[in-house]
């Protein structure tokens, strides 16, 4: 009886399954998981959700101009995040400038 060796699974699939099981079930974790889809790759490269309290998500931005832009886009981003994470867990964004290196 010959056994054919199956191709290895792509690492991304395996890690995705593990990440889904290990991720904490918090508003921040849900927002972080959906952030790139909600805002797009360009914004996600410049701004990261870093904390959440009572539905207010703090977003650390690479520069003050990004923080200002995201403040203006806040209601639209909040609506998109709530659509992606289900329900209404995000009330608003609080955008701050993060001076630490990325």
N, C-alpha and C positions, 0 to 999 in steps of 0.2 A: 504494500500500500504506500503510495507516494503522497507526501504532504506538500502542497504548494505553500510557499511562504507568502503571507499577506504583506502588502506594502505597509510601511509604517504610517501611522496616522500623523497628519500634520500637527506640530506642537501647539499651534494656536488653538486648534479644536480641544485638545486635552486641557490646556491651561484655561480656556474659556469656561469649561465645565467646572473645574476646580475653583476658579475665581468666583463663579456664581454661587457655589456652596459655601465658600468661606467669607464672602463679603458680609459685613454687618448690615442688618436690616434697619437702617436709619435713613432719614430724609437726606442727609449729606451724602451717604453712600449711593443712594438712588440718583441724586443730582450729578454726582461725579461720574457715574456710569453713563449717564445720558448727555453730559455736557457737550461733547464733541458733535453729537447729532443735533443738539438744540441750537448751537451757535455756529457750527461750521469749523473747519480745520484752521483757518486763518486766525479767528478769534481765540479758539481753544489753545493755540500756540502762545498767545499773549496774556491769557487770563485763565485762572484756575479757581474753582470753588474750594475754599479752605476751611470754612466752618459754617455752622447753622445753629440758630437759636430762635425758638418760637416761630419758625417759618421764614426767618430772615436769613438769607444765604449771603455770607461774606465772600466776595470774589477778589482775589489778589491779582492785580494787573501789573504788567511789566513796566508801564509808564502811565503818567497821569492822564495823557490824552486818551489812552484806552479806558481808564476808569471813567472819564467824562463821557466817552462815547457809549459805554455800557450802561451808565446811569440813564442816558437818553433812551436807549433801547430796552431798558429794564422791564416795562410792562409787557412788551412783545416776547422777551426771553422768558419771563415768568410764565406767561400763557403757554409757550411751547414746552417748557419743562414740566408743567403740570399735566399737559397732554401726554408727554412721554412717560412720566413716572406714575400716572394715574391719580386721580383725586386732586385735592387742592393743598398739598403740603407746603408749597412755597408761596409766601405772602409777598415778598419783595427781595430785591438784590441790594446789597450794600457793597459798593465797589471802592476798593482801596488800592493805593500804589504800593507795590512790594519791591523794595530796593535790593532784596537778596538775589544773587545770581541764579539764573535758570539752568 
